[in-house]
């Protein structure tokens, strides 16, 4: 991870799950760090870090956030796979159009590199090949996936036209501390919180849909490595390379917590793909990245963190 100590960074979307974890890592490793977002889910976690509140859709806010920075981590996502399909135009405006304005601001401010969190789960659509490599066809079945793919293409255009370097990480299903499970994303966090509260969990479909789950510290490692990467590739899958069904997730939480979960089953949704596992060999070869935290260890750390939040008004 060379040269990070000279970087002047801004994290866009710093108040969310990935953003909070990334800021906590970067604060001791880079020359300067600014955290930008609408709100902080865990203000304590970002104490001592320069916080700039603002809306990603506001060009003035974004220009101010980027000012003086050479490296931009773009973690903002205004929608979810389910909500994006409901209002596709709003999704386009909130994510793609706002990103285009941000890239113009980067060009004007002389930013050197943008690191973008794309989606390993939605960009490929229903994958023809599992595990799925970066070279697989991209046929998203959600507006969310189309927006992520569009942003990747615009990043490529800005590098071609203006020399603005980029790296896009197609991240699988991250889990770990500081995940709130709002907006129906983050099943590990959602199931754990429901377990703590003795609430039933909502399962879409029969629980056999398989996903690639990756612990958040490993995602942060990849983001840091992407910020200094000098190889030819621009797009990397970041996942565990292993698939687990929702039923396996439930079982792992039951084992960790020592109590059974009550499950309410609903019909499956059109946005849910039966099986999604990422091939992460390219990240291993070029970034020198591979996941270090095993699934069970990640579940254990996440459960311990959730329990530590109990009574803090965060659950």
C-alpha positions as CSV (number, residue, x, y, z in Angstrom):
1,X,0.0,0.0,0.0
2,X,2.6,2.5,-1.1
3,X,2.2,6.2,-1.2
4,X,-1.0,6.4,0.9
5,X,0.7,8.6,3.4
6,X,0.9,11.4,0.9
7,X,-2.7,11.1,-0.3
8,X,-5.3,13.8,0.4
9,X,-8.6,11.9,0.4
10,X,-12.3,12.5,0.5
11,X,-14.8,9.8,1.1
12,X,-18.2,10.5,-0.4
13,X,-20.9,8.6,1.4
14,X,-18.7,8.5,4.5
15,X,-21.6,8.2,7.0
16,X,-22.7,4.8,5.8
17,X,-21.6,1.3,6.5
18,X,-18.6,1.0,4.1
19,X,-17.8,4.7,4.5
20,X,-17.5,4.6,8.3
21,X,-15.2,1.5,8.1
22,X,-13.1,3.1,5.4
23,X,-12.7,6.4,7.2
24,X,-11.6,4.6,10.4
25,X,-8.9,2.9,8.4
26,X,-7.7,5.9,6.4
27,X,-7.5,8.4,9.2
28,X,-4.1,7.1,10.4
29,X,-2.7,6.2,6.9
30,X,-3.2,9.3,4.7
31,X,-2.0,12.9,4.8
32,X,-5.5,14.3,5.0
33,X,-9.0,12.9,5.2
34,X,-12.4,14.5,4.7
35,X,-15.7,12.7,5.2
36,X,-18.7,13.8,3.2
37,X,-22.3,12.6,3.5
38,X,-25.9,13.4,4.4
39,X,-25.7,12.0,7.9
40,X,-23.5,9.9,10.2
41,X,-25.1,6.7,11.3
42,X,-22.4,6.4,14.1
43,X,-20.9,9.8,14.9
44,X,-18.7,8.3,17.7
45,X,-17.0,6.2,15.1
46,X,-15.9,9.2,13.0
47,X,-14.9,11.4,16.0
48,X,-11.8,13.4,15.1
49,X,-12.3,13.1,11.3
50,X,-13.2,16.2,9.3
51,X,-16.9,15.9,8.6
52,X,-18.6,17.8,5.8
53,X,-22.4,17.4,5.7
54,X,-24.0,17.7,2.3
55,X,-26.1,16.1,-0.4
56,X,-24.4,14.3,-3.2
57,X,-27.0,15.7,-5.6
58,X,-25.9,19.3,-4.8
59,X,-23.0,20.4,-7.1
60,X,-21.9,23.2,-4.7
61,X,-21.6,20.7,-1.8
62,X,-19.7,18.2,-4.0
63,X,-17.2,20.8,-5.3
64,X,-16.5,22.0,-1.8
65,X,-16.0,18.4,-0.6
66,X,-13.5,17.6,-3.4
67,X,-11.6,20.8,-3.1
68,X,-7.9,20.2,-2.3
69,X,-8.2,16.4,-2.6
70,X,-6.3,14.2,-5.0
71,X,-8.1,10.9,-4.3
72,X,-11.9,10.5,-4.2
73,X,-13.6,7.4,-2.8
74,X,-17.1,7.3,-4.3
75,X,-19.3,5.2,-2.0
76,X,-22.5,7.1,-2.4
77,X,-25.6,5.1,-3.4
78,X,-28.9,6.8,-3.2
79,X,-31.1,3.7,-4.0
80,X,-31.3,0.0,-3.6
81,X,-31.9,-2.8,-6.2
82,X,-35.6,-2.9,-5.2
83,X,-36.3,0.9,-5.0
84,X,-34.3,1.7,-8.2
85,X,-36.6,-0.5,-10.3
86,X,-39.7,1.3,-8.9
87,X,-38.5,4.8,-9.9
88,X,-35.9,4.3,-12.6
89,X,-35.7,8.0,-13.6
90,X,-35.1,9.0,-9.9
91,X,-32.4,6.4,-9.7
92,X,-30.7,7.8,-12.9
93,X,-30.8,11.3,-11.5
94,X,-29.7,10.5,-8.0
95,X,-26.8,8.2,-9.0
96,X,-25.6,8.6,-12.6
97,X,-26.3,12.4,-13.2
98,X,-24.9,13.3,-9.8
99,X,-21.8,11.2,-10.4
100,X,-21.3,13.0,-13.7
101,X,-21.4,16.3,-12.0
102,X,-19.0,15.0,-9.4
103,X,-16.6,13.8,-12.1
104,X,-16.6,17.3,-13.7
105,X,-15.8,18.7,-10.3
106,X,-12.9,16.2,-10.0
107,X,-11.6,17.4,-13.4
108,X,-11.8,21.0,-12.4
109,X,-10.1,20.4,-9.0
110,X,-7.3,18.3,-10.5
111,X,-8.2,15.1,-8.7
112,X,-5.8,12.2,-9.7
113,X,-8.0,9.2,-9.0
114,X,-11.6,8.1,-8.2
115,X,-12.2,4.7,-6.5
116,X,-15.8,3.6,-7.1
117,X,-17.7,1.0,-5.3
118,X,-19.7,-0.8,-7.9
119,X,-21.9,-3.9,-7.5
120,X,-20.7,-7.5,-7.8
121,X,-24.2,-8.8,-7.3
122,X,-26.3,-6.8,-9.8
123,X,-23.9,-5.9,-12.7
124,X,-23.9,-9.3,-14.3
125,X,-27.6,-9.9,-14.0
126,X,-28.4,-13.7,-14.0
127,X,-24.8,-14.9,-14.5
128,X,-24.0,-17.5,-17.2
129,X,-20.9,-18.5,-15.4
130,X,-20.5,-19.0,-11.7
131,X,-18.1,-18.0,-10.1
132,X,-18.4,-14.9,-12.4
133,X,-15.3,-13.2,-13.7
134,X,-15.0,-9.5,-14.7
135,X,-15.1,-10.5,-18.3
136,X,-18.5,-12.0,-18.1
137,X,-21.4,-10.3,-19.9
138,X,-23.1,-7.5,-18.1
139,X,-26.9,-7.8,-18.4
140,X,-28.3,-6.2,-15.2
141,X,-31.9,-7.0,-14.4
142,X,-32.3,-4.0,-12.1
143,X,-32.0,-0.3,-12.8
144,X,-29.6,-0.2,-9.9
145,X,-27.2,-2.5,-11.8
146,X,-27.6,-0.4,-14.9
147,X,-26.7,2.7,-13.0
148,X,-23.6,1.1,-11.5
149,X,-22.5,-0.1,-15.0
150,X,-23.2,3.4,-16.5
151,X,-21.0,5.0,-13.8
152,X,-18.2,2.5,-14.6
153,X,-18.4,3.5,-18.3
154,X,-18.4,7.2,-17.5
155,X,-15.3,6.7,-15.3
156,X,-13.7,5.1,-18.3
157,X,-14.7,8.0,-20.5
158,X,-13.2,10.6,-18.1
159,X,-10.0,8.6,-17.9
160,X,-9.8,8.5,-21.7
161,X,-10.7,12.2,-22.2
162,X,-9.2,13.9,-19.2
163,X,-6.7,11.4,-17.7
164,X,-8.7,11.1,-14.5
165,X,-7.6,7.7,-13.2
166,X,-10.2,5.3,-11.8
167,X,-10.6,1.9,-10.2
168,X,-14.0,0.3,-9.8
169,X,-14.6,-2.5,-7.3
170,X,-17.5,-4.8,-7.9
171,X,-18.1,-5.7,-4.3
172,X,-20.2,-8.7,-3.4
173,X,-22.4,-8.7,-0.2
174,X,-20.3,-6.9,2.5
175,X,-21.2,-7.4,6.2
176,X,-19.7,-6.4,9.5
177,X,-19.7,-3.6,12.2
178,X,-21.6,-0.3,11.4
179,X,-24.1,-2.0,9.1
180,X,-27.6,-0.8,9.9
181,X,-29.6,-3.0,7.6
182,X,-31.7,0.0,6.5
183,X,-33.3,-0.1,3.1
184,X,-33.5,-3.9,3.1
185,X,-29.9,-4.3,2.4
186,X,-27.5,-6.3,4.5
187,X,-29.2,-9.6,5.5
188,X,-26.5,-10.5,8.1
189,X,-27.1,-7.3,10.0
190,X,-30.8,-7.5,9.6
191,X,-31.0,-11.1,10.8
192,X,-28.7,-10.4,13.7
193,X,-30.7,-7.4,14.9
194,X,-33.9,-9.4,14.7
195,X,-32.3,-12.2,16.6
196,X,-31.2,-9.7,19.4
197,X,-34.7,-8.3,19.5
198,X,-36.3,-11.7,19.4
199,X,-38.2,-10.6,16.2
200,X,-39.1,-13.0,13.4
201,X,-37.0,-12.6,10.2
202,X,-38.5,-11.9,6.8
203,X,-37.3,-14.4,4.1
204,X,-38.0,-13.7,0.4
205,X,-38.4,-17.1,-1.4
206,X,-37.4,-20.4,0.0
207,X,-34.0,-19.4,1.4
208,X,-31.9,-21.3,-1.2
209,X,-30.7,-18.2,-3.1
210,X,-26.9,-18.1,-2.9
211,X,-24.8,-15.0,-2.4
212,X,-21.1,-14.2,-1.9
213,X,-20.6,-12.6,1.5
214,X,-17.4,-10.7,2.4
215,X,-16.3,-9.2,5.7
216,X,-16.0,-5.4,5.6
217,X,-12.3,-5.3,6.6
218,X,-11.4,-7.2,3.5
219,X,-13.4,-4.7,1.4
220,X,-11.5,-1.8,3.0
221,X,-8.2,-3.5,2.3
222,X,-9.3,-3.7,-1.4
223,X,-10.3,0.0,-1.5
224,X,-6.9,1.0,-0.1
225,X,-5.0,-1.3,-2.5
226,X,-7.0,0.1,-5.4
227,X,-6.1,3.7,-4.4
228,X,-2.4,3.0,-5.2
229,X,-2.7,0.3,-7.9
230,X,-0.6,0.8,-11.0
231,X,-1.5,-2.2,-13.2
232,X,-3.5,-2.3,-16.4
233,X,-6.9,-3.4,-15.1
234,X,-9.5,-1.0,-13.9
235,X,-12.4,-3.2,-12.7
236,X,-12.1,-5.8,-10.0
237,X,-14.5,-8.3,-8.4
238,X,-14.2,-8.2,-4.6
239,X,-15.8,-11.1,-2.8
240,X,-15.1,-14.3,-0.9
241,X,-15.4,-16.5,-4.0
242,X,-17.7,-18.7,-1.9
243,X,-21.4,-19.0,-2.0
244,X,-23.8,-19.3,0.9
245,X,-27.6,-19.6,0.9
246,X,-29.8,-17.5,3.1
247,X,-30.6,-20.7,5.1
248,X,-26.9,-21.1,5.8
249,X,-26.7,-17.5,7.0
250,X,-29.6,-18.1,9.3
251,X,-27.9,-21.3,10.7
252,X,-24.6,-19.5,11.2
253,X,-26.3,-16.8,13.2
254,X,-28.2,-19.3,15.2
255,X,-24.9,-21.1,16.1
256,X,-23.2,-17.8,17.0
257,X,-26.1,-16.5,19.1
258,X,-27.2,-19.8,20.6
259,X,-30.8,-19.2,19.8
260,X,-33.3,-20.1,17.1
261,X,-34.6,-17.6,14.6
262,X,-38.3,-17.5,13.7
263,X,-38.7,-17.2,9.9
264,X,-41.6,-15.7,8.0
265,X,-41.5,-16.7,4.3
266,X,-42.7,-14.4,1.5
267,X,-42.7,-15.0,-2.3
268,X,-39.4,-14.4,-4.0
269,X,-38.8,-11.0,-5.8
270,X,-38.0,-10.4,-9.4
271,X,-34.8,-8.5,-8.4
272,X,-33.4,-11.6,-6.7
273,X,-30.9,-13.7,-8.6
274,X,-30.8,-17.4,-7.7
275,X,-27.0,-17.6,-7.5
276,X,-24.2,-15.0,-7.4
277,X,-20.6,-15.8,-6.6
278,X,-17.6,-13.7,-7.8
279,X,-14.4,-14.9,-9.3
280,X,-11.8,-12.8,-7.6
281,X,-8.6,-14.0,-9.2
282,X,-7.9,-10.8,-11.0
283,X,-7.8,-8.8,-7.7
284,X,-5.4,-11.4,-6.3
285,X,-3.1,-11.2,-9.3
286,X,-3.0,-7.4,-9.8
287,X,-3.9,-5.9,-6.4
288,X,-2.3,-8.6,-4.4
289,X,-5.6,-8.8,-2.6
290,X,-7.3,-11.8,-1.1
291,X,-9.9,-12.0,1.7
292,X,-8.3,-12.6,5.1
293,X,-11.3,-13.0,7.4
294,X,-13.2,-16.2,7.1
295,X,-17.0,-16.3,7.1
296,X,-17.4,-17.7,10.6
297,X,-14.8,-15.3,12.1
298,X,-16.6,-12.4,10.4
299,X,-20.0,-13.6,11.8
300,X,-18.4,-13.8,15.3
301,X,-16.9,-10.3,15.1
302,X,-20.2,-8.8,13.7
303,X,-22.3,-10.5,16.4
304,X,-19.9,-9.2,19.2
305,X,-20.2,-5.7,17.8
306,X,-24.1,-5.9,17.5
307,X,-24.2,-7.0,21.2
308,X,-21.9,-4.1,22.2
309,X,-24.5,-1.7,20.6
310,X,-27.4,-3.0,22.6
311,X,-28.8,-0.3,24.9
312,X,-27.0,2.4,22.9
313,X,-30.2,3.2,20.9
314,X,-28.6,2.0,17.7
315,X,-30.3,-1.4,17.3
